[in-house]
Amino acid sequence: MGHPRKALRTTTVGAVSATLIAGSALGLAPTAQAADAIRFVDIAGDGGTPLKANVITPAGADGTRRYPLLVLPTSWGLPQIEYLAQAQKLANSGYVVVTYNVRGFWQSGGEIEVAGPPDTADASKVIDWALANTPADDRHIGMAGVSYGAGISLLTAAKDKRVKAVASLSGWADLIDSIYSGRTQHVQAGALLDGASLVTGRQSTEIRQIFDNFYASNLSKEQEMIDWGKKRSVATYVDQLNQNGAAVMMANAWGDTVFPPNQYADFYEKLTGPKRLEFRPGDHATAELTGLFGLPNDVWTDTERWFDHYLKGVDNGINREEPVRLKSRSTGGYEGYPDWKSVGATRKKIALTGTTTIHTNVDSGADGGIVFLSSILDQIAKAPPVASIPLLPRRWAAVWQSEKYTTAQRVRGTAKLHTTVTPTKESGTLVAYLYAVGPLGLGKLVSHAPYTFHGQTPGKPIGVDLELFSTAYDVPAGHRLALVVDTVDPLYIEHNPSGAQLTFSSPSNDPSYVSIPLREQ
């Protein structure tokens, strides 16, 4: 069993508080420009819960015509002014835009439901209000949002047939696969969400208990937590969403430490209606951030194009473009693909030969970085977390390397680890890292992922299949790829009993390997 990182949680709460205060102050900038066109209203949500909202209508709207409606729920912990710059821009191009503060945060009533049924019911109530009180067209309704607003938008589209188009930006499709992937608590991400809600909202008794069980690694409550998360995941309702036929655009960052890209990509493949998937360098919501301040931004530009086509019927060509759009972390250009499975068109395996035993409970120096900071550095400066591969202590880290590549290797998609582990205890955690290693042995992090097991028989081998977080990274010619496995990473809660060891082997009848997805040369 792991233990809560109390110091980390305290630090994160402080950092979140400062960030929100600064972000809210900056967010006020567009208000003066848009003030004449904005109405601040109270909308009765589910059960009469008051929701603070902003309404912006196109200039010159006189009631003689109807306009497409866009509803934007706020992000987790952010106030209702969050979308003002984009809302004004969308209204100027002919939309009625209603943005509202989700229940439990800031001045809206109620308690935080974490995209539970009251939240989707609230969104439908906001649509009802807009149709009754604005020149909104009931045949052309869209929803969009960043982070929490993205998740609520997708869930609402699955439950309310009136929603014809969605832009889900830095959101989630599977909540459990986001913060509990590999059966491992993403503690920094959890602490970030917890801290923000403590500062800006009112937690319900239920969500407080969920967080406490999450930190405490309470396995007796694990299934309850999973069921709670599945109820709040649009992946659970994918058949309903497909039946409703909404056009779905999803955008995310490769380094999103709150909602990693894998769960979006998996969900995208299950959609049968009009769809688009975009991945860019960055961390949670950083790719969309400049657009919230009214600056040019690719994510928001594509969002408007998406709505223009599917709500207004504008022939802008977005429906004829390759629907999967990626930007490599190493280069500046966009790449288009017909579907997600085409992203990694070929695969190369790195054999994980031999038998290696590592001790647990000590961080080897191979890490996934720091929530937000590391991926933002990668986004801005192309500076991912690094480790000196030759200097990693083999007592605490298992290391395998490929040969030097004679040509550049363009890693695209999801690397997969297959190995055999023999533990000395019934529980354990391992973290796998994929590095691009230069001539001097300095490794730059390409991807990673955690994996936890419980209830195993000590001394009995177990098979491990682990998908690393999806990415797009170019490994230069003359470099290698290295797989490193250790047992401690500050991003996650680890479950290694004191003194435990893990032995990695490669049986002849079931060889161990890491499979690398590569763009077709």
Disulfide bonds with the S-S distance in Angstrom:
none
